[in-house]
Amino acid sequence: EHFKLHKKDHHSRHGLLRLINQRRKLLDYLKKENKEEYGKLIKELKLRK
């Protein structure tokens, strides 16, 4: 929503993408190490279909 109003706010967009990337890496690690917990977390956070 913030980025709809502030289309040129590249600094904040970069920070957001960094956080999203970090979350994806952690989820990939969890998926590799413990698929059961990964499945629970994905359902709880409603991240993927």
C-alpha distance matrix in Angstrom:
0.0 3.8 5.4 5.2 6.9 8.9 10.2 13.2 12.1 14.2 15.4 12.4 11.6 15.3 15.2 12.5 14.7 17.7 16.7 15.9 19.2 21.0 20.0 21.3 24.5 25.2 24.7 27.0 29.5 29.4 29.9 32.9 34.4 33.9 32.7 33.2 30.9 28.3 28.5 28.2 25.1 23.3 24.3 23.3 19.8 19.4 18.4 20.6 22.6
3.8 0.0 3.8 5.5 5.5 6.1 8.4 10.7 9.0 11.5 12.4 9.5 9.6 13.3 13.1 11.2 13.8 16.5 15.9 15.9 19.0 20.6 20.2 21.8 24.6 25.4 25.5 27.8 30.0 30.2 31.1 33.8 35.2 35.0 34.2 34.9 32.3 29.8 30.4 30.0 26.7 25.3 26.5 25.3 21.7 21.9 20.5 23.0 25.3
5.4 3.8 0.0 3.8 5.3 4.8 5.3 8.0 7.1 9.1 11.0 8.7 7.6 11.4 12.3 10.6 12.3 15.4 15.5 15.2 17.8 20.0 20.0 21.0 23.8 25.1 25.2 27.0 29.4 30.1 30.6 33.2 34.9 34.9 34.0 35.1 32.7 29.9 30.6 30.7 27.4 25.6 27.2 26.4 22.7 22.5 20.6 22.6 24.9
5.2 5.5 3.8 0.0 3.8 5.7 5.9 9.6 9.9 12.1 14.5 12.5 11.2 15.0 16.1 14.1 15.5 18.8 18.9 18.1 20.8 23.2 22.8 23.5 26.6 27.9 27.6 29.3 32.1 32.5 32.7 35.5 37.4 37.1 35.9 36.8 34.7 31.8 32.1 32.2 29.1 27.0 28.2 27.6 24.0 23.3 21.8 23.5 25.3
6.9 5.5 5.3 3.8 0.0 3.8 6.1 9.0 9.2 12.4 14.3 12.6 12.4 16.1 16.9 15.6 17.5 20.5 20.5 20.4 23.1 25.2 25.0 26.2 29.0 30.2 30.2 32.1 34.6 35.0 35.6 38.3 40.0 39.8 38.8 39.6 37.3 34.5 35.0 34.8 31.6 29.9 31.0 30.1 26.5 26.2 24.8 26.8 28.7
8.9 6.1 4.8 5.7 3.8 0.0 3.8 5.5 5.6 8.9 10.9 9.7 9.9 13.3 14.5 13.8 15.7 18.4 18.9 19.2 21.6 23.6 24.0 25.2 27.7 29.0 29.4 31.2 33.5 34.3 35.0 37.4 39.2 39.3 38.6 39.7 37.2 34.4 35.3 35.3 31.9 30.3 31.8 30.9 27.2 27.2 25.4 27.4 29.6
10.2 8.4 5.3 5.9 6.1 3.8 0.0 3.8 5.7 7.8 10.8 10.4 9.3 12.5 14.5 13.8 14.7 17.7 18.9 18.6 20.6 23.1 23.7 24.3 26.8 28.6 28.9 30.2 32.7 33.8 34.2 36.5 38.5 38.9 37.9 39.3 37.1 34.1 34.9 35.3 32.0 30.0 31.8 31.3 27.6 27.2 25.0 26.6 28.7
13.2 10.7 8.0 9.6 9.0 5.5 3.8 0.0 3.8 5.6 8.6 9.4 9.0 11.3 13.7 13.9 14.8 17.3 18.9 19.3 20.8 23.1 24.3 25.0 27.0 29.0 29.7 30.9 33.2 34.6 35.2 37.2 39.1 39.8 39.2 40.8 38.5 35.4 36.6 37.1 33.6 31.9 34.0 33.4 29.6 29.5 27.1 28.8 31.2
12.1 9.0 7.1 9.9 9.2 5.6 5.7 3.8 0.0 3.8 5.6 5.8 6.4 8.9 10.5 11.0 12.6 14.6 16.0 16.9 18.5 20.4 21.6 22.8 24.7 26.4 27.4 28.8 30.8 32.1 33.1 35.1 36.7 37.4 37.0 38.5 36.0 33.2 34.5 34.8 31.2 29.8 32.0 31.1 27.3 27.7 25.4 27.3 30.0
14.2 11.5 9.1 12.1 12.4 8.9 7.8 5.6 3.8 0.0 3.8 5.6 4.9 6.0 8.7 9.8 10.3 12.2 14.3 15.1 16.1 18.2 19.9 20.8 22.3 24.3 25.5 26.6 28.5 30.2 31.1 32.8 34.6 35.6 35.3 37.1 34.7 31.7 33.3 33.9 30.3 28.9 31.4 30.8 27.0 27.4 24.6 26.4 29.2
15.4 12.4 11.0 14.5 14.3 10.9 10.8 8.6 5.6 3.8 0.0 3.8 5.4 5.2 6.5 8.8 10.1 10.8 12.8 14.5 15.5 16.9 18.8 20.2 21.4 23.1 24.7 26.0 27.5 29.1 30.5 32.1 33.5 34.6 34.7 36.4 33.8 31.0 32.9 33.3 29.6 28.6 31.3 30.3 26.6 27.5 24.9 27.0 30.1
12.4 9.5 8.7 12.5 12.6 9.7 10.4 9.4 5.8 5.6 3.8 0.0 3.8 5.4 5.1 6.2 8.6 9.8 10.7 12.4 14.2 15.4 16.7 18.5 20.1 21.4 22.7 24.4 26.0 27.2 28.6 30.5 31.9 32.6 32.5 34.0 31.2 28.6 30.3 30.4 26.7 25.8 28.2 27.1 23.3 24.3 21.9 24.3 27.4
11.6 9.6 7.6 11.2 12.4 9.9 9.3 9.0 6.4 4.9 5.4 3.8 0.0 3.8 5.4 5.1 6.2 8.6 10.0 10.5 12.1 14.2 15.4 16.4 18.3 20.1 21.0 22.4 24.4 25.8 26.7 28.6 30.4 31.1 30.7 32.3 29.9 27.0 28.5 29.0 25.4 24.0 26.5 25.9 22.1 22.6 19.9 21.8 24.8
15.3 13.3 11.4 15.0 16.1 13.3 12.5 11.3 8.9 6.0 5.2 5.4 3.8 0.0 3.8 5.5 5.2 6.2 8.8 9.9 10.4 12.3 14.3 15.3 16.5 18.5 20.0 21.0 22.7 24.5 25.6 27.1 28.8 29.9 29.9 31.8 29.4 26.5 28.4 29.1 25.5 24.4 27.2 26.7 23.0 23.8 20.8 22.6 25.8
15.2 13.1 12.3 16.1 16.9 14.5 14.5 13.7 10.5 8.7 6.5 5.1 5.4 3.8 0.0 3.8 5.5 5.1 6.4 8.7 9.9 10.6 12.5 14.4 15.5 16.8 18.5 20.1 21.4 22.8 24.4 26.1 27.3 28.3 28.5 30.2 27.4 24.8 27.0 27.2 23.5 22.9 25.7 24.7 21.1 22.4 19.7 22.0 25.5
12.5 11.2 10.6 14.1 15.6 13.8 13.8 13.9 11.0 9.8 8.8 6.2 5.1 5.5 3.8 0.0 3.8 5.4 5.2 6.2 8.6 9.9 10.7 12.4 14.4 15.5 16.6 18.4 20.2 21.2 22.5 24.6 25.9 26.5 26.4 27.8 25.2 22.5 24.2 24.5 20.8 19.8 22.5 21.6 17.9 18.9 16.3 18.6 22.0
14.7 13.8 12.3 15.5 17.5 15.7 14.7 14.8 12.6 10.3 10.1 8.6 6.2 5.2 5.5 3.8 0.0 3.8 5.4 5.0 6.0 8.5 9.8 10.4 12.2 14.2 15.2 16.3 18.4 19.9 20.8 22.5 24.4 25.3 25.0 26.9 24.6 21.5 23.3 24.2 20.7 19.3 22.3 22.0 18.4 19.0 15.9 17.6 20.9
17.7 16.5 15.4 18.8 20.5 18.4 17.7 17.3 14.6 12.2 10.8 9.8 8.6 6.2 5.1 5.4 3.8 0.0 3.8 5.5 5.1 6.2 8.7 9.9 10.6 12.4 14.3 15.3 16.7 18.5 19.9 21.3 22.7 24.0 24.3 26.3 23.8 21.0 23.3 24.1 20.5 19.8 23.0 22.5 19.1 20.4 17.2 19.1 22.6
16.7 15.9 15.5 18.9 20.5 18.9 18.9 18.9 16.0 14.3 12.8 10.7 10.0 8.8 6.4 5.2 5.4 3.8 0.0 3.8 5.4 5.0 6.2 8.6 9.9 10.7 12.3 14.2 15.5 16.6 18.3 20.1 21.2 21.9 22.3 23.8 21.1 18.5 20.8 21.1 17.5 17.0 20.1 19.2 15.8 17.5 14.7 17.1 20.8
15.9 15.9 15.2 18.1 20.4 19.2 18.6 19.3 16.9 15.1 14.5 12.4 10.5 9.9 8.7 6.2 5.0 5.5 3.8 0.0 3.8 5.4 5.1 6.2 8.7 10.0 10.5 12.3 14.3 15.3 16.3 18.5 20.0 20.6 20.3 22.0 19.6 16.6 18.5 19.2 15.7 14.6 17.7 17.4 13.9 14.9 11.7 13.7 17.3
19.2 19.0 17.8 20.8 23.1 21.6 20.6 20.8 18.5 16.1 15.5 14.2 12.1 10.4 9.9 8.6 6.0 5.1 5.4 3.8 0.0 3.8 5.4 5.1 6.3 8.7 9.9 10.5 12.4 14.3 15.2 16.7 18.5 19.7 19.7 21.9 19.8 16.7 19.0 20.3 17.0 15.9 19.4 19.5 16.3 17.3 13.8 15.1 18.6
21.0 20.6 20.0 23.2 25.2 23.6 23.1 23.1 20.4 18.2 16.9 15.4 14.2 12.3 10.6 9.9 8.5 6.2 5.0 5.4 3.8 0.0 3.8 5.4 5.2 6.3 8.6 9.9 10.7 12.4 14.2 15.6 16.7 18.0 18.6 20.6 18.1 15.5 18.3 19.2 15.8 15.5 19.1 18.7 15.9 17.6 14.5 16.3 20.0
20.0 20.2 20.0 22.8 25.0 24.0 23.7 24.3 21.6 19.9 18.8 16.7 15.4 14.3 12.5 10.7 9.8 8.7 6.2 5.1 5.4 3.8 0.0 3.8 5.5 5.2 6.1 8.6 9.9 10.5 12.1 14.3 15.3 15.8 16.0 17.7 15.1 12.4 15.0 15.6 12.1 11.8 15.3 14.9 12.1 13.9 11.0 13.0 16.8
21.3 21.8 21.0 23.5 26.2 25.2 24.3 25.0 22.8 20.8 20.2 18.5 16.4 15.3 14.4 12.4 10.4 9.9 8.6 6.2 5.1 5.4 3.8 0.0 3.8 5.5 5.1 6.1 8.6 9.8 10.4 12.3 14.2 15.0 14.7 16.9 15.0 11.8 14.0 15.6 12.6 11.5 15.2 15.7 13.1 14.0 10.6 11.5 15.1
24.5 24.6 23.8 26.6 29.0 27.7 26.8 27.0 24.7 22.3 21.4 20.1 18.3 16.5 15.5 14.4 12.2 10.6 9.9 8.7 6.3 5.2 5.5 3.8 0.0 3.8 5.4 5.1 6.2 8.7 9.8 10.7 12.4 14.1 14.5 17.2 15.3 12.4 15.4 17.0 14.3 13.8 17.6 18.1 15.9 17.2 14.0 14.7 18.2
25.2 25.4 25.1 27.9 30.2 29.0 28.6 29.0 26.4 24.3 23.1 21.4 20.1 18.5 16.8 15.5 14.2 12.4 10.7 10.0 8.7 6.3 5.2 5.5 3.8 0.0 3.8 5.4 5.1 6.2 8.6 9.9 10.5 11.7 12.7 14.8 12.4 10.1 13.5 14.5 11.7 12.2 15.9 15.8 14.1 16.0 13.5 14.7 18.2
24.7 25.5 25.2 27.6 30.2 29.4 28.9 29.7 27.4 25.5 24.7 22.7 21.0 20.0 18.5 16.6 15.2 14.3 12.3 10.5 9.9 8.6 6.1 5.1 5.4 3.8 0.0 3.8 5.4 5.0 6.0 8.6 9.8 10.1 10.0 12.1 10.1 7.1 10.1 11.6 9.0 8.9 12.6 13.2 11.7 13.1 10.5 11.4 14.6
27.0 27.8 27.0 29.3 32.1 31.2 30.2 30.9 28.8 26.6 26.0 24.4 22.4 21.0 20.1 18.4 16.3 15.3 14.2 12.3 10.5 9.9 8.6 6.1 5.1 5.4 3.8 0.0 3.8 5.5 5.1 6.3 8.7 10.0 9.8 12.9 11.9 8.7 11.5 13.9 12.0 11.4 15.1 16.3 15.0 15.8 13.0 12.8 15.7
29.5 30.0 29.4 32.1 34.6 33.5 32.7 33.2 30.8 28.5 27.5 26.0 24.4 22.7 21.4 20.2 18.4 16.7 15.5 14.3 12.4 10.7 9.9 8.6 6.2 5.1 5.4 3.8 0.0 3.8 5.4 5.2 6.2 8.4 9.7 12.6 11.3 9.2 12.6 14.5 12.8 13.3 16.8 17.6 16.7 18.1 15.7 16.0 18.8
29.4 30.2 30.1 32.5 35.0 34.3 33.8 34.6 32.1 30.2 29.1 27.2 25.8 24.5 22.8 21.2 19.9 18.5 16.6 15.3 14.3 12.4 10.5 9.8 8.7 6.2 5.0 5.5 3.8 0.0 3.8 5.4 5.1 5.5 6.9 9.2 7.5 5.8 9.5 11.0 9.6 10.7 14.0 14.6 14.3 16.0 14.2 14.7 17.4
29.9 31.1 30.6 32.7 35.6 35.0 34.2 35.2 33.1 31.1 30.5 28.6 26.7 25.6 24.4 22.5 20.8 19.9 18.3 16.3 15.2 14.2 12.1 10.4 9.8 8.6 6.0 5.1 5.4 3.8 0.0 3.8 5.6 5.6 4.8 8.1 7.9 5.3 7.9 10.7 10.0 10.0 13.1 14.7 14.6 15.4 13.5 13.0 15.1
32.9 33.8 33.2 35.5 38.3 37.4 36.5 37.2 35.1 32.8 32.1 30.5 28.6 27.1 26.1 24.6 22.5 21.3 20.1 18.5 16.7 15.6 14.3 12.3 10.7 9.9 8.6 6.3 5.2 5.4 3.8 0.0 3.8 6.0 6.5 10.2 10.5 8.7 11.3 14.0 13.6 13.8 16.9 18.4 18.3 19.2 17.1 16.4 18.4
34.4 35.2 34.9 37.4 40.0 39.2 38.5 39.1 36.7 34.6 33.5 31.9 30.4 28.8 27.3 25.9 24.4 22.7 21.2 20.0 18.5 16.7 15.3 14.2 12.4 10.5 9.8 8.7 6.2 5.1 5.6 3.8 0.0 3.8 6.5 9.2 9.1 8.7 11.8 13.6 13.4 14.6 17.4 18.4 18.8 20.2 18.7 18.5 20.6
33.9 35.0 34.9 37.1 39.8 39.3 38.9 39.8 37.4 35.6 34.6 32.6 31.1 29.9 28.3 26.5 25.3 24.0 21.9 20.6 19.7 18.0 15.8 15.0 14.1 11.7 10.1 10.0 8.4 5.5 5.6 6.0 3.8 0.0 3.8 5.5 5.7 6.3 8.8 10.3 10.9 12.4 14.6 15.6 16.6 18.0 17.1 17.0 18.8
32.7 34.2 34.0 35.9 38.8 38.6 37.9 39.2 37.0 35.3 34.7 32.5 30.7 29.9 28.5 26.4 25.0 24.3 22.3 20.3 19.7 18.6 16.0 14.7 14.5 12.7 10.0 9.8 9.7 6.9 4.8 6.5 6.5 3.8 0.0 3.8 5.6 4.9 6.1 8.7 9.8 10.4 12.3 14.1 15.3 15.9 15.1 14.3 15.6
33.2 34.9 35.1 36.8 39.6 39.7 39.3 40.8 38.5 37.1 36.4 34.0 32.3 31.8 30.2 27.8 26.9 26.3 23.8 22.0 21.9 20.6 17.7 16.9 17.2 14.8 12.1 12.9 12.6 9.2 8.1 10.2 9.2 5.5 3.8 0.0 3.8 5.4 5.2 6.4 8.8 10.1 11.0 12.5 14.5 15.3 15.4 15.0 16.0
30.9 32.3 32.7 34.7 37.3 37.2 37.1 38.5 36.0 34.7 33.8 31.2 29.9 29.4 27.4 25.2 24.6 23.8 21.1 19.6 19.8 18.1 15.1 15.0 15.3 12.4 10.1 11.9 11.3 7.5 7.9 10.5 9.1 5.7 5.6 3.8 0.0 3.8 5.4 5.1 6.1 8.6 10.0 10.4 12.1 13.8 13.9 14.4 16.2
28.3 29.8 29.9 31.8 34.5 34.4 34.1 35.4 33.2 31.7 31.0 28.6 27.0 26.5 24.8 22.5 21.5 21.0 18.5 16.6 16.7 15.5 12.4 11.8 12.4 10.1 7.1 8.7 9.2 5.8 5.3 8.7 8.7 6.3 4.9 5.4 3.8 0.0 3.8 5.5 5.2 6.2 8.6 9.9 10.6 11.8 11.1 11.2 13.3
28.5 30.4 30.6 32.1 35.0 35.3 34.9 36.6 34.5 33.3 32.9 30.3 28.5 28.4 27.0 24.2 23.3 23.3 20.8 18.5 19.0 18.3 15.0 14.0 15.4 13.5 10.1 11.5 12.6 9.5 7.9 11.3 11.8 8.8 6.1 5.2 5.4 3.8 0.0 3.8 5.5 5.2 6.3 8.6 10.1 10.3 10.4 9.9 11.0
28.2 30.0 30.7 32.2 34.8 35.3 35.3 37.1 34.8 33.9 33.3 30.4 29.0 29.1 27.2 24.5 24.2 24.1 21.1 19.2 20.3 19.2 15.6 15.6 17.0 14.5 11.6 13.9 14.5 11.0 10.7 14.0 13.6 10.3 8.7 6.4 5.1 5.5 3.8 0.0 3.8 5.6 5.2 6.1 8.6 9.7 10.9 11.5 12.7
25.1 26.7 27.4 29.1 31.6 31.9 32.0 33.6 31.2 30.3 29.6 26.7 25.4 25.5 23.5 20.8 20.7 20.5 17.5 15.7 17.0 15.8 12.1 12.6 14.3 11.7 9.0 12.0 12.8 9.6 10.0 13.6 13.4 10.9 9.8 8.8 6.1 5.2 5.5 3.8 0.0 3.8 5.4 5.0 6.0 8.1 8.6 10.2 12.4
23.3 25.3 25.6 27.0 29.9 30.3 30.0 31.9 29.8 28.9 28.6 25.8 24.0 24.4 22.9 19.8 19.3 19.8 17.0 14.6 15.9 15.5 11.8 11.5 13.8 12.2 8.9 11.4 13.3 10.7 10.0 13.8 14.6 12.4 10.4 10.1 8.6 6.2 5.2 5.6 3.8 0.0 3.8 5.5 5.3 5.6 5.5 6.4 8.7
24.3 26.5 27.2 28.2 31.0 31.8 31.8 34.0 32.0 31.4 31.3 28.2 26.5 27.2 25.7 22.5 22.3 23.0 20.1 17.7 19.4 19.1 15.3 15.2 17.6 15.9 12.6 15.1 16.8 14.0 13.1 16.9 17.4 14.6 12.3 11.0 10.0 8.6 6.3 5.2 5.4 3.8 0.0 3.8 5.6 5.0 7.1 7.8 8.6
23.3 25.3 26.4 27.6 30.1 30.9 31.3 33.4 31.1 30.8 30.3 27.1 25.9 26.7 24.7 21.6 22.0 22.5 19.2 17.4 19.5 18.7 14.9 15.7 18.1 15.8 13.2 16.3 17.6 14.6 14.7 18.4 18.4 15.6 14.1 12.5 10.4 9.9 8.6 6.1 5.0 5.5 3.8 0.0 3.8 5.6 8.2 10.3 11.8
19.8 21.7 22.7 24.0 26.5 27.2 27.6 29.6 27.3 27.0 26.6 23.3 22.1 23.0 21.1 17.9 18.4 19.1 15.8 13.9 16.3 15.9 12.1 13.1 15.9 14.1 11.7 15.0 16.7 14.3 14.6 18.3 18.8 16.6 15.3 14.5 12.1 10.6 10.1 8.6 6.0 5.3 5.6 3.8 0.0 3.8 5.4 8.6 11.0
19.4 21.9 22.5 23.3 26.2 27.2 27.2 29.5 27.7 27.4 27.5 24.3 22.6 23.8 22.4 18.9 19.0 20.4 17.5 14.9 17.3 17.6 13.9 14.0 17.2 16.0 13.1 15.8 18.1 16.0 15.4 19.2 20.2 18.0 15.9 15.3 13.8 11.8 10.3 9.7 8.1 5.6 5.0 5.6 3.8 0.0 3.8 6.0 7.6
18.4 20.5 20.6 21.8 24.8 25.4 25.0 27.1 25.4 24.6 24.9 21.9 19.9 20.8 19.7 16.3 15.9 17.2 14.7 11.7 13.8 14.5 11.0 10.6 14.0 13.5 10.5 13.0 15.7 14.2 13.5 17.1 18.7 17.1 15.1 15.4 13.9 11.1 10.4 10.9 8.6 5.5 7.1 8.2 5.4 3.8 0.0 3.8 7.0
20.6 23.0 22.6 23.5 26.8 27.4 26.6 28.8 27.3 26.4 27.0 24.3 21.8 22.6 22.0 18.6 17.6 19.1 17.1 13.7 15.1 16.3 13.0 11.5 14.7 14.7 11.4 12.8 16.0 14.7 13.0 16.4 18.5 17.0 14.3 15.0 14.4 11.2 9.9 11.5 10.2 6.4 7.8 10.3 8.6 6.0 3.8 0.0 3.8
22.6 25.3 24.9 25.3 28.7 29.6 28.7 31.2 30.0 29.2 30.1 27.4 24.8 25.8 25.5 22.0 20.9 22.6 20.8 17.3 18.6 20.0 16.8 15.1 18.2 18.2 14.6 15.7 18.8 17.4 15.1 18.4 20.6 18.8 15.6 16.0 16.2 13.3 11.0 12.7 12.4 8.7 8.6 11.8 11.0 7.6 7.0 3.8 0.0
